[in-house]
Amino acid sequence: MKKILSIIVIILFVFQIHAQEFSSQVKRFITVDDSEYAITNVTIFDGTGSASKSNQTIIVSNGKIKAIGSDVEIPTGIKTIDGTGKTVTPGLVMLHEHMFYTKPFENWFSVGQMTFTFPRLYLAGGVTSMRTGGSIQPQTDLNVKKWINEGRMTGPKMHVTGPFIEREGPKVPELGFIDNPGEVSKIVNYWADKGVTSFKVYNNITKEDLKICVEEAHKRGLKVTGHLCSLTYEEASNIGIDNLEHGFMAASDFVKNKEENICDPFEARQSLTNEPVDGETINNLIDLLIKNKTVITTTPNVFEPYTAREIVPGNGLDALAPQIQERLKEGYKRAQGRDAASLARFNKNLTWVKRFYDKGGFLVAGTDPTGAGRTVAGYANQRTVEILVEAGFTVEEAIKICTLNGAIFLEQEKLLGTLEVGKQADIILINGDLNSDIKNIRNMEIVFKDGVGFDSKKLFESVKGQVGLN
């Protein structure tokens, strides 16, 4: 009897996945909602890091991958999508995303919640799962996650990080600041009870702050990441932080005679410039991080230099509100030919990130739509894959970093992250060949989330000119 009941529960669960109800606002972006369909004659990057395969067929049934291969028999009468000349990859799993966008003002930063534009843009750009890398409105993010799961909003599957854990320092009025280490445990446990699944420490915390954060989060089976400055990567890794953000761009390990628990961002940036590409400090640091199994998130898009590049990398300028477009155009013109130091740091960091990966370090990726406002959700995710390939990663490695590795970090690898039989059908259909030109990743046609296909172009168009407003 118990066995029969278990089978019934499984059947009901499978039916529920396929039969999910969507609001009319979500339905207008859906192009494929069949219970079973096939994508044929397509080139596949399966997310495992294995070489791509051509002339493949994928059968999707009730939101999951039912069959995949070159000799798959297609059931009679099901919908067939011709993938000739096209590519499929797993949906992107990105780990430094935000539901907000920063707008510089004088020497301050104003942070605006992009509750409506960013979820659509992430999905349009192929992101089917994401972790927010710090929240300014965690309750808003939790509500958005809930409404997406209920089919009432359009967006990816979300893993929400709690509010930034930070001491006063940066001129960002939307940040909250702690005054003593005792506040950390209260923040962690309050927001863990609310449903967040990770925490982020920021520039000006102390060692004691981090120790308490790691201890309390790990008690709950949750993880801690950090954008650091007051603490070195070595200090944080030895304390037990799970993840460090921004490759090595936020490392203060190269500062000579660094004062404990103090952040000097200008000194840190200069020390990064001065550290030799093959210096002893960076090489020892990489070895330590690998030994401690500290995960690195690379976010190259947010640091991309100005000269000879797109105003908004990934070609996302039109997504922005007109007044923001004008400000970025003016800033872009002023910066041309004046960012040689930024370019040098950008390339050096990518070299170190690849060295970390090649030596066995665990690397994941994200975008961080902050900084000067040139990083826009969706467009930036596609551009991140391009940058990794430009930095010397193979296409297969870049796809794996942005899919399977993210899924492993989120402990979701049994469900998603690769194209394998039995996994959720999180699939991107791309018009073009990534091996011949990685920029074809911008030609996404359909983004499938749990087997439901969303029109990428229509999603991008729906929020054109609105980023920065809502």
Order of alpha helices (4+ residues) and beta strands (2+ residues): alpha-alpha-beta-beta-beta-beta-beta-beta-beta-beta-beta-alpha-beta-alpha-beta-alpha-beta-alpha-beta-alpha-beta-alpha-alpha-beta-alpha-alpha-beta-alpha-alpha-alpha-beta-beta-beta-alpha
